[in-house]
Amino acid sequence: MLQHSDGVRIGYKQHDPSCLVVTVLCLPSVILLILIGYVLSSFDNRHHNVTRRYDYCVLGAGPAGLQMGYFLSKARRNYVILERNSGPGSFFNKYPRHRKLISINKIYTGRGNREFNLRHDWNSLLSDKPDLLFKRVSDEFYPPADAFPQYLSLFVRELGLRVQYGVDVGRIRAVQSATGRHYILTDQHASDYTCSVLLVATGLWVPHTVDFVGADLVEGYESISTNPQDYKDQAVLILGKGNSAFETAQSILGRASRVHMLSSSPVRLAWQTHYVGDLRAVNNELIDTYQLKSLDGLAEARLEKIVIAQQKEEGERRLYMHNRNSFDATQEELPGHHIDNFPMRKPYDRVIRCLGFRFNFSIFDSSACPPNSENAKGRLPALTPWYEGKNTPGLFVLGTASHSRDYRSSAGGFVHGFRYTARAVHRLLEHRYHRNPWPSTQLLTTQLQSWILKRVDEASGPYQMFEVLGDVILLRGSHCEYLEEFPLQALPQLSSLSGHEVSMHGLIVVVMQYGKKKIDYLGRSRAETEWTNAWKSNFLHPVLYYYKTLPSVEEMKLRPNGWPLPRPQAIHHIVEDFLTEWDAPISHIQPLRRFLEHCLQTDLRAFYAESCFRSSLTHRTPPLFCQQGYLKQQGIPRNSQLRQRVHDAGLTHTKQDVGTSDADSTFPNYLVPAGASMSSGLKLDL
């Protein structure tokens, strides 16, 4: 054996010269192969250790990450979406375990208005393509879970979003430099991705667990069998009473001998709480079998205080459950110790944990990790009202993980809610980093009422994110600026977040909200129909808040319990409507106009040219409608044909109808029952 100077060993047989010749002749090839391997290895190392730089890093290619990707792509920003799996929406490849979504896919609404239809489409993402909707992959009211990754793949493909798959980020850290703070994401290959803004859209996928004695004997929702036959004639105890727990119970009702459900709180029904995360009717069949006494049941106990013990009976494992609050027994003593009518005194064949999921904090080091939220049992990150991590500037949380901002109060943890909060975050980013103010619509004050009615009748953002996103109207005297879907809790920071200033005329905030009174939601008196009692409305309805100045941070903290905003100078409820169409002249439009006139201190009625002419001769300051229309030669002339159409429609009246001789003939009959009169109640300069 010889040692080559380059470390290549050449072997040969001592008594076979031909072998030596062949081996020597092969030496250049061996060296060449070694050099090629070295070059490829060096290239591979450079490939895996390279640092990629972006302005925006979106972590996760679920619905929230792709929604933000769309907005960044449309604005032509330097961004990347990083996804650890091989395709978008990988969560839905496994969950829900029994493969049926409970998000509404209402295709037929009887309306062609795309914005209105999004109120009843809980799965589609926002884009400028009118046909890029979830109904392209499923027409079922409760779609199969497999349809969602299909839709997200379609979304990525048709919009050309920049998604990198197979990038499993295991560490995130923040670094402060001379150019500012930025975030470094390190993947499984030790490659780094550096960005100025980090948008975390990883969702919730880490199973939430509770530590109690015998927790190791419990099966998890994430790993249980979904074959009902595996539960044949078995007694099953399910820990939890959310949708995943009831979904599991419902799938085995026809096979299990009995199904009991246990949690620390009673069942909360979504149709009672108006919170879509509570138990949905599509999953609640076990409530029937419980209340109709068919062996199944619900019970309450603190899960941290229970004990699960196993004992072999006739060669089979049986599980016993005990509540340590009622009797102090060890795990070994448990099967023989309980009060004689303890509801769960009989053994179970299986105990299943269905307690939901929590945010994955483990990938953040101390420099980049947002704190745990005070609500949701600390399962979510704590965020500012504009979805930036507390103590982590430049790190924003999107999607289900951002639900701490409206936990158990609105739809921010679900696609039909966070598609709008993602848009709100993007608008904030555009102002903070690119000096583009929050989009607004410039309106004449005389157009304001019509615009408000248009928004409350069709806008999907405030409708889905009720009491969280609202429209802000900045009053400027004869005109105003209309900002859509601003985060209400960030109202004190409106100027710095949006780039719009509040003038001396004040502002109006339009919010959709439910009543706060607990009622029987199926009882006879469940709805309010009288417009004079609009403030008693129980179901979703528009509420307008008028402020002379922006509320302060302190005022926001001290707002009344259950209110989305502090007490205003004036407030107006538009009475709830069975059809959610606030267009009734007496019940909706007339009271709204009176409220706006009070806030603006001006007459907002519309007038014919003749009325404007008369008002101009008799008033020093004619109504605003006349100032902005007739006096600028933009009024609507009244002619005989128009007069005849008004008469044929029954909108004119006689003097006897009104009882005054000086009534304007443009004042219609149907407003008299509403308490309306020709005078707006305002003092005009004479």
KOLKOLMI-581022 format. One record per residue (C-alpha): residue in three letters; x, y, z. Coordinates in pm, whole numbers, padded with zeros to 5 digits, always signed. Each point is the difference from the previous one (the first is absolute). Layout:
ALAXYZ...
//
This chain:
MET+00000+00000+00000LEU+00137+00344-00104GLN-00105+00338+00127HIS-00043+00265-00271SER+00114+00350+00079ASP-00362+00115-00037GLY-00114-00261+00247VAL-00124-00242-00266ARG+00089-00357+00085ILE+00084-00231-00290GLY-00028-00370+00068TYR+00143-00282-00216LYS+00090-00363+00015GLN+00371-00050+00045HIS+00034-00276-00261ASP-00239+00144-00267PRO+00161+00280-00209SER-00314+00043-00213CYS-00199+00100+00304LEU+00248+00274+00078VAL-00023+00137-00353VAL-00380+00013+00007THR-00005+00165+00339VAL+00251+00268-00102LEU-00190+00070-00321CYS-00319+00052+00211LEU+00171+00251+00229PRO-00100+00315-00200SER-00362-00113+00001VAL+00007-00055+00375ILE+00148+00344+00059LEU-00258+00157-00233LEU-00286-00166+00186ILE+00136+00120+00333LEU+00031+00357-00130ILE-00354-00006-00139GLY-00131-00127+00334TYR+00185+00276+00183VAL-00144+00269-00227LEU-00354-00136+00033SER+00040-00018+00376SER+00122+00357+00014PHE-00289+00117-00217ASP-00246-00189+00217ASN+00139+00159+00315ARG-00018+00346-00152HIS-00359-00072-00109HIS-00108-00099+00349ASN+00180+00278+00189VAL-00090+00290-00223THR-00185+00296+00153ARG-00300+00127-00192ARG-00125+00352+00066TYR-00356+00126-00037ASP-00200+00297+00119TYR-00282-00230+00110CYS+00010-00362+00113VAL-00335-00178+00031LEU+00029-00315+00209GLY-00262-00255-00100ALA-00193-00064-00323GLY-00338-00049+00161PRO-00295+00227-00082ALA+00133+00293+00206GLY+00350-00017-00147LEU-00131-00022-00355GLN-00244+00284+00063MET+00286+00224+00111GLY+00208-00127-00291TYR-00268+00121-00238PHE+00005+00353+00145LEU+00381+00015-00004SER+00008-00130-00357LYS-00260+00252-00113ALA+00206+00281+00158ARG+00314-00142-00171ARG+00193-00043+00321ASN+00311-00211+00053TYR-00141-00297+00189VAL+00012-00376+00037ILE-00240-00253+00150LEU+00174-00287+00181GLU-00185-00328+00047ARG+00143-00308+00170ASN-00221-00247-00185SER-00029-00084-00369GLY-00319+00194-00068PRO-00222+00278+00137GLY-00254-00051+00277SER+00164-00319+00128PHE-00196+00026+00329PHE-00314-00092-00190ASN+00157-00318-00134LYS-00051-00141+00349TYR-00251+00220+00180PRO-00282-00008+00074ARG+00053-00370+00059HIS-00344-00101-00124ARG+00048+00201-00320LYS-00292+00240-00002LEU+00043+00375+00030ILE-00252+00202+00199SER+00068+00323-00189ILE-00300+00106-00206ASN+00025-00020-00378LYS-00325+00173-00099ILE+00015+00029-00377TYR-00352+00124-00068THR-00106+00322+00171GLY-00238+00145-00257ARG+00240+00291-00044GLY+00261+00080-00261ASN+00194+00236+00227ARG+00340-00159+00055GLU+00072+00189+00321PHE-00336-00098+00149ASN+00049-00363-00098LEU+00326-00015+00196ARG-00210+00043+00312HIS-00119-00356-00057ASP+00314-00149-00155TRP+00223-00098+00291ASN+00277-00168-00198SER+00105+00224-00289LEU+00297+00232+00024LEU+00003+00359-00124SER+00142+00077-00342ASP-00069+00213-00306LYS-00111-00308-00195PRO-00378-00022+00033ASP-00008-00371-00086LEU+00279-00111+00236LEU-00247-00126+00258PHE-00029-00316+00204LYS-00309-00111-00190ARG+00228-00101-00285VAL+00116-00301+00202SER-00317-00084+00195ASP-00370+00083-00009GLU-00084-00170+00330PHE-00135+00218+00280TYR+00242-00166+00245PRO+00287-00093-00232PRO+00241-00294+00033ALA+00331+00094+00162ASP+00197-00124-00301ALA-00152+00278-00210PHE+00183+00271+00193PRO+00359-00089-00099GLN-00130-00030-00357TYR-00138+00352+00018LEU+00320+00140+00152SER+00208-00165-00273LEU-00227+00163-00256PHE+00045+00334+00178VAL+00379-00027-00009ARG+00010-00111-00363GLU-00235+00258-00148LEU+00151+00293+00190GLY+00361-00111-00042LEU+00086+00033+00368ARG+00362-00054+00106VAL-00013-00306+00222GLN+00302-00213+00092TYR-00103-00347+00119GLY+00206-00238+00211VAL+00147+00281+00212ASP-00034-00105+00363VAL+00096+00300+00212GLY+00125-00119+00336ARG+00138+00320+00148ILE-00097+00366-00016ARG+00210+00274+00155ALA+00002+00379-00011VAL+00313+00205-00067GLN+00047+00373+00049SER+00236+00172-00242ALA+00082+00349-00118THR-00274-00028-00265GLY-00261-00109+00252ARG-00151-00317+00138HIS-00033-00305-00219TYR-00086-00367+00042ILE+00207-00304-00094LEU-00176-00330-00071THR+00209-00317-00010ASP-00130-00312-00171GLN+00085-00371+00026HIS+00296+00042-00237ALA+00150+00285+00206SER-00097+00249-00272ASP-00096+00346+00122TYR-00278+00226-00118THR+00033+00361+00110CYS-00288+00246-00011SER-00095+00338+00139VAL-00359-00107+00066LEU-00103-00346+00111LEU-00361-00107-00053VAL-00073-00317+00197ALA-00290-00200-00143THR+00077-00346+00136GLY-00345-00055+00145LEU-00064-00223+00302TRP+00110-00361-00039VAL+00167-00100+00329PRO-00257-00205+00197HIS-00105+00166+00324THR+00041-00228+00299VAL-00082+00014+00370ASP+00222-00156+00262PHE-00183-00236+00234VAL+00060-00337+00160GLY-00039-00268-00263ALA+00036+00233-00300ASP+00226-00261-00160LEU-00299-00236-00029VAL-00191+00243-00220GLU-00016-00004-00381GLY+00031+00326-00194TYR-00236+00139-00263GLU+00299+00023-00230SER+00062-00376+00003ILE-00331-00177+00069SER-00159-00241-00243THR-00270+00157-00215ASN-00158-00337-00080PRO-00328-00025+00199GLN+00028-00380+00002ASP+00303+00027+00231TYR-00233+00133+00271LYS-00260-00272-00027ASP-00173-00061+00335GLN+00263+00207+00184ALA-00052+00255+00276VAL+00183+00320-00095LEU+00084+00308+00207ILE+00088+00312-00201LEU+00185+00286+00169GLY-00123+00327-00150LYS-00324+00147-00128GLY+00109+00195-00305ASN-00066-00082-00363SER+00283-00253-00024ALA-00137-00183+00304PHE-00357-00005-00130GLU+00117-00089-00349THR+00172-00304+00149ALA-00301-00091+00213GLN-00239+00033-00292SER+00207-00236-00216ILE-00024-00284+00254LEU-00351+00050+00140GLY-00136-00290-00202ARG+00271-00243+00109ALA+00108+00087+00356SER-00202-00135+00292ARG+00013+00338+00171VAL+00182+00329-00056HIS+00065+00241+00286MET+00155+00342-00040LEU+00187+00189+00272SER+00138+00353+00020SER+00031+00282+00249SER-00288+00203-00145PRO-00346-00080-00138VAL-00066-00019-00372ARG-00014+00336-00177LEU-00219-00004-00310ALA+00110+00223-00289TRP-00355+00107-00083GLN-00035+00132+00356THR+00340+00165+00040HIS+00037+00121-00363TYR+00356-00134+00014VAL+00071-00242-00282GLY+00269-00177+00202ASP-00260-00130+00244LEU-00193-00319-00065ARG-00165+00007-00340ALA-00337-00164-00058VAL+00149-00224-00268ASN+00197-00181+00272ASN-00243-00009+00292GLU-00193-00326-00043LEU+00128-00125+00335ILE-00201+00273+00176ASP-00312-00173-00131THR+00104-00342+00126TYR+00098+00154+00336GLN-00320+00194+00058LEU-00213-00285-00131LYS+00175-00239+00239SER+00165-00238-00241LEU+00311-00091+00206ASP+00218+00293-00114GLY+00070+00300+00221LEU+00188+00317+00088ALA+00174+00084+00329GLU+00224+00270+00143ALA+00323-00023+00200ARG+00337+00172+00002LEU+00219-00220-00215GLU+00311+00078+00207LYS-00177-00163+00296ILE-00101-00328-00159VAL+00176-00334+00026ILE-00007-00272-00265ALA+00094-00347+00123GLN+00007-00336-00174GLN-00094-00341+00129LYS-00017-00336-00169GLU-00339-00165+00011GLU-00049-00339-00162GLY+00328+00045-00185GLU-00097+00340-00147ARG+00119+00345+00094ARG-00267+00226+00148LEU+00046+00369+00081TYR-00153+00168+00301MET-00043+00373+00041HIS-00004+00177+00335ASN-00029+00364+00106ARG+00251+00083+00271ASN-00217+00290+00117SER-00258-00240+00141PHE+00224-00274+00142ASP+00370-00025+00069ALA+00116-00330-00147THR+00317-00114-00167GLN+00003-00131-00356GLU+00027-00358+00129GLU-00287+00041+00246LEU-00232+00175-00245PRO-00213-00288-00140GLY-00150-00075+00340HIS-00040+00355+00129HIS-00278+00239-00104ILE-00334+00109+00131ASP-00259-00255-00093ASN-00182+00222-00252PHE+00307+00152-00162PRO-00107+00058-00366MET+00310-00163-00145ARG+00035-00287+00243LYS-00008-00265-00271PRO+00322-00082-00187TYR+00086+00107-00355ASP+00172-00179-00282ARG+00150+00319-00139VAL+00068+00356+00114ILE+00059+00247-00284ARG+00144+00351+00032CYS-00160+00260-00231LEU+00117+00332+00144GLY+00097+00191-00312PHE+00340+00137-00097ARG+00253+00259+00108PHE+00254+00230-00164ASN+00351-00137-00054PHE+00221+00230+00207SER+00297-00238-00012ILE+00149+00132-00326PHE+00057+00350+00144ASP+00300+00084+00211SER-00026+00259+00278SER+00078+00293-00230ALA-00296-00068-00230CYS-00261-00182+00205PRO-00329+00181+00067PRO-00141-00057+00350ASN-00292-00231+00070SER-00344+00156-00015GLU-00194+00064+00319ASN-00310-00160-00153ALA-00048-00339-00168LYS+00192-00161+00288GLY+00323+00141-00138ARG-00022-00216-00314LEU+00040+00302-00232PRO+00258+00278-00036ALA-00077+00339+00154LEU-00045+00268-00266THR-00058+00372-00031PRO-00332+00119-00142TRP+00170+00016-00342TYR+00121-00366+00021GLU+00364+00072+00072GLY+00158-00220+00264LYS+00036+00173+00336ASN+00369+00075+00056THR+00084-00128-00350PRO-00015+00298-00239GLY-00014-00100-00364LEU-00144-00343+00081PHE-00368-00035-00083VAL-00225-00299+00059LEU-00271-00091-00252GLY-00280-00250-00024THR-00121-00233+00273ALA+00299+00080+00221SER-00108+00367+00013HIS-00331-00094+00162SER+00111+00133+00339ARG-00116+00344-00119ASP-00364-00113-00024TYR-00005-00334+00178ARG-00356-00124+00053SER-00141+00331-00123SER+00036+00009-00381ALA+00120-00204-00299GLY+00372+00088-00004GLY+00102-00362+00053PHE-00173-00120-00317VAL+00050+00052-00373HIS-00308+00217-00045GLY+00137+00233+00268PHE+00378+00007-00032ARG-00007+00061-00376TYR-00106+00353+00099THR+00242+00045+00291ALA+00280-00105-00238ARG-00109+00279-00235ALA-00002+00245+00291VAL+00356-00101+00095HIS+00114+00046-00359ARG-00148+00350-00012LEU+00189+00083+00317LEU+00323-00134-00149GLU-00049+00208-00313HIS-00020+00315+00209ARG+00278-00084+00246TYR+00260-00118-00250HIS-00106+00155-00332ARG-00181+00321+00104ASN-00323-00100-00167PRO-00290+00121+00214TRP-00292-00225+00087PRO-00230-00010-00307SER-00289+00242+00033THR-00294+00128-00202GLN-00056+00374-00031LEU-00368+00085+00034LEU-00211+00309+00008THR-00181+00016+00332THR-00329-00024-00187GLN+00112-00340-00133LEU+00086-00137+00342GLN-00337-00146+00088SER-00025-00195-00325TRP+00353-00131+00039ILE-00062-00118+00355LEU-00316-00182-00111LYS+00189-00162-00285ARG+00269-00125+00237VAL-00230-00139+00270ASP-00211-00173-00265GLU+00279-00178-00186ALA+00347+00031+00158SER+00131-00338+00115GLY+00300+00110+00211PRO-00183+00179+00285TYR-00281-00256-00029GLN+00232-00294+00068MET+00242+00177+00234PHE-00277+00166+00199GLU+00116+00215+00293VAL+00362-00037-00117LEU+00024+00175-00339GLY-00203+00313-00068ASP-00029+00281-00252VAL+00143+00335+00111ILE-00144+00322-00143LEU+00224+00305+00039LEU-00221+00308-00018ARG+00140+00302-00187GLY-00296+00238-00011SER-00148-00007-00349HIS+00176-00328-00080CYS+00137-00305+00180GLU+00245-00289-00034TYR-00133-00355+00030LEU+00250-00262+00126GLU-00118-00360-00019GLU+00065-00283+00247PHE+00234+00162+00250PRO+00083-00197+00320LEU-00224+00157+00263GLN+00231-00061+00294ALA+00272+00193-00185LEU-00218+00310-00034PRO+00217+00209+00239GLN+00293-00060-00239LEU-00204+00080-00313SER+00226+00281-00121SER+00330-00187+00036LEU-00135-00326-00144SER-00202+00138-00290GLY+00161+00329-00096HIS-00330+00187+00039GLU-00057+00281+00250VAL-00319+00078+00188SER-00129+00354-00051MET-00190+00227+00235HIS-00324-00140-00145GLY+00059-00337+00164LEU-00069-00350-00125ILE-00269-00268-00024VAL+00070-00371+00037VAL-00238-00254-00157VAL-00002-00337+00178MET-00203-00317-00039GLN-00087-00146+00338TYR-00235-00229+00190GLY-00210+00098+00298LYS+00152-00070+00340LYS-00314-00120+00176LYS-00035-00372+00061ILE-00329-00117-00143ASP-00179-00309-00124TYR+00122+00005-00359LEU-00289-00218-00112GLY-00263+00173+00212ARG-00279+00221-00129SER+00161+00324+00114ARG+00341-00077-00145ALA-00001+00281-00258GLU-00062+00373+00015THR-00198+00147-00289GLU-00088+00350+00126TRP+00251+00256-00121THR-00054+00220+00304ASN+00139-00289+00210ALA+00293-00073-00231TRP+00242+00009+00293LYS-00169-00315+00130SER+00087-00199-00313ASN+00131-00347+00079PHE+00128-00122-00334LEU+00271+00140-00223HIS-00069+00362-00090PRO+00195+00319-00085VAL+00098+00240+00278LEU+00150+00345-00063TYR+00229+00170+00254TYR+00069+00373-00027TYR+00312+00149+00163LYS+00115+00361-00002THR+00358-00118+00050LEU+00180-00333-00019PRO-00049-00216+00309SER+00317-00037+00207VAL+00172-00324+00090GLU-00121+00042+00357GLU-00359+00054-00112MET+00024-00314-00208LYS+00112-00198+00304LEU-00283+00140+00214ARG-00278-00054-00254PRO-00319-00161+00135ASN+00009-00377+00031GLY-00095-00166-00329TRP+00024+00322-00201PRO+00233+00002-00302LEU+00069+00372+00048PRO-00005+00262+00279ARG-00312+00208+00066PRO-00044+00248-00286GLN-00152+00348-00011ALA-00292-00154-00191ILE-00100-00353-00095HIS-00256-00136-00245HIS-00129-00357-00040ILE-00164-00095-00328VAL-00269-00248+00096GLU+00075-00363-00080ASP-00151-00136-00319PHE-00118-00354-00071LEU+00143+00016-00354THR+00315+00190+00108GLU-00096+00265-00254TRP-00007+00344+00159ASP-00185+00187-00274ALA-00346+00067+00147PRO-00088+00371-00038ILE-00169+00035+00338SER+00176-00249+00223HIS+00356+00036-00130ILE+00065+00298-00228GLN-00190+00281+00170PRO+00145-00060+00352LEU+00350-00029-00146ARG-00035+00333-00179ARG-00115+00169+00320PHE+00301-00135+00187LEU+00243+00120-00267GLU-00164+00342-00003HIS+00046+00020+00375CYS+00371-00090-00024LEU+00071+00224-00299GLN-00235+00282+00098THR-00123+00034-00354ASP-00305-00092-00204LEU+00064-00316-00205ARG-00329-00023-00183ALA-00008-00014-00379PHE-00192+00271-00183TYR-00135+00069-00347ALA+00132+00304-00182GLU-00317+00199+00081SER+00044-00060+00372CYS+00368+00095-00017PHE-00093+00318-00184ARG-00256+00095+00266SER+00240-00085+00282SER+00273+00210-00158LEU-00234+00299+00001THR-00120-00045+00358HIS+00309-00132+00185ARG+00342+00149+00042THR+00147-00352-00004PRO-00197-00240-00222PRO+00003-00374+00076LEU+00324-00177-00082PHE-00161-00197-00279CYS-00090+00323-00174GLN+00345+00148+00057GLN+00174-00299-00155GLY-00254-00057-00275TYR-00241+00269-00112LEU+00224+00299+00073LYS+00274-00165-00202GLN-00243-00058-00285GLN-00018-00371+00084GLY-00358-00021+00129ILE-00267-00230-00141PRO-00257+00209-00189ARG-00358-00087+00081ASN-00215-00046-00311SER-00353-00114-00071GLN+00110-00354-00091LEU+00187-00042+00330ARG-00293+00152+00190GLN-00237-00250-00163ARG+00224-00295+00094VAL+00011+00116+00361HIS-00378+00037+00002ASP-00055-00344-00159ALA+00225-00158+00261GLY-00217+00143+00277LEU+00282+00203+00147THR-00179+00333-00009HIS-00250+00118+00260THR-00277+00249+00041LYS-00008+00278+00253GLN-00260-00194+00194ASP+00244-00292+00032VAL+00258+00210+00179GLY-00217+00268+00156THR+00224+00293-00085SER-00038+00246-00280ASP+00369+00073-00038ALA+00117-00359-00039ASP+00242-00076-00281SER-00168-00217-00261THR+00314-00208-00029PHE-00056-00136+00351PRO-00150-00350-00045ASN-00289-00148+00192TYR+00186-00299+00130LEU+00230+00213+00216VAL-00282+00155+00201PRO-00054-00311+00218ALA+00370+00009+00081GLY-00045+00329+00180ALA+00170+00191-00280SER-00073+00358-00082MET+00119+00257-00248SER+00224+00154+00261SER+00317-00188+00070GLY+00004+00133+00353LEU+00306+00212-00073LYS+00028+00375+00026LEU+00111+00141-00332ASP+00143+00350-00031LEU-00269+00235-00126
//
